[in-house]
């Protein structure tokens, strides 16, 4: 760093344009390393971000060893990411969720969108699941946990630092209980339906709150219908369809253990009506077709087939294949709910792959509704990276 301004990271000429639109990330190739060498910055250090003239754009924490080498947390030049700022951002996020949701079960902090880059917090009433994914937030780990404990006074704080994103930041992956005793099962309520989730053995932070409103819309179509829930996890879509009056639901997942939880969740809603099939989703759908099975509704909520840009070709092929297999199982005028959580697969691209799958079956697609991530996963208007979830409610028409 230069002696005249030891707390400033300068950008190359014209590299400030994206930040001036409100984006919060700085890439390492945008930094003027001759003026402000990245090698002289400690991982997690907080600095001012400035354009090539020295005009300050905001305050950020830095990881000189990452492609995303700086993340702004404030547009104020003298801001500090400390306990006071974290508490203020947490209380703002908490008030919004409190006003919006009847039950305290939601994503409480969604990274940059809530002004706390590198931090995710899911709330299950008095259980908090915390995920820290960046060096800049990791050096503040104890401060973050203390603020969460003071403001919310949870019975349990579970640190789920096992995301692959940590490896990109040079951080170890681990999980640990910070406070209390982690229950074998945790309870949550979504759209008036109670679920049990095996938190220690769960996927990611335990629950996919982002599809809350999409699952609610699915309930509107479910009464009297036969429903296939593919990649079902613990039955979020299928059990809510059963709650709404579906005549029969079949959940498909690769994990027998998760399907057993889905069965238990369904039993708490209704006696009978839910069956499960374990195995690879592509193979299970092929077998169901060979067996002559037909459904009124098929839900596809797969994991991200495209995690990196270089996965696009194979990932798009996977989306087309799984959608085509699902379409073959639909009754006339049946409903396909097709989702993707792959950020690199945009909304238009997903629809194009659905259309291409239908075209191969000599069908055309009629879009009834479009789904999005819920309001506890707010989109930062200047950061398309925060807008990842999409879903289409489709009907197929023979031509």
HUTA-V464526 format. One record per run of one state. SS is the DSSP state (@ for helix, = for strand, . for the rest). FROM is the first residue (numbers start at 1). TO is the last residue. If there is no record, write none. Layout:
ss->SS from->FROM to->TO
ss->SS from->FROM to->TO
This chain:
ss->. from->1 to->2
ss->@ from->3 to->5
ss->. from->6 to->7
ss->= from->8 to->11
ss->. from->12 to->16
ss->@ from->17 to->20
ss->. from->21 to->24
ss->= from->25 to->27
ss->@ from->28 to->30
ss->= from->31 to->31
ss->. from->32 to->37
ss->@ from->38 to->40
ss->. from->41 to->45
ss->= from->46 to->50
ss->. from->51 to->55
ss->= from->56 to->62
ss->. from->63 to->67
ss->= from->68 to->74
ss->. from->75 to->82
ss->@ from->83 to->100
ss->. from->101 to->104
ss->= from->105 to->110
ss->@ from->111 to->114
ss->. from->115 to->118
ss->= from->119 to->124
ss->. from->125 to->126
ss->= from->127 to->132
ss->. from->133 to->134
ss->@ from->135 to->138
ss->. from->139 to->140
ss->@ from->141 to->152
ss->. from->153 to->155
ss->= from->156 to->161
ss->. from->162 to->164
ss->@ from->165 to->168
ss->. from->169 to->173
ss->= from->174 to->179
ss->. from->180 to->185
ss->= from->186 to->190
ss->. from->191 to->192
ss->= from->193 to->197
ss->. from->198 to->198
ss->@ from->199 to->201
ss->. from->202 to->208
ss->@ from->209 to->222
ss->. from->223 to->225
ss->= from->226 to->230
ss->. from->231 to->235
ss->@ from->236 to->243
ss->. from->244 to->247
ss->= from->248 to->253
ss->. from->254 to->255
ss->@ from->256 to->269
ss->. from->270 to->273
ss->= from->274 to->278
ss->. from->279 to->280
ss->@ from->281 to->290
ss->. from->291 to->294
ss->= from->295 to->301
ss->. from->302 to->308
ss->@ from->309 to->327
ss->. from->328 to->329
ss->= from->330 to->340
ss->. from->341 to->346
ss->@ from->347 to->360
ss->. from->361 to->362
ss->= from->363 to->372
ss->. from->373 to->374
ss->@ from->375 to->377
ss->. from->378 to->383
ss->@ from->384 to->386
ss->. from->387 to->389
ss->= from->390 to->398
ss->. from->399 to->399
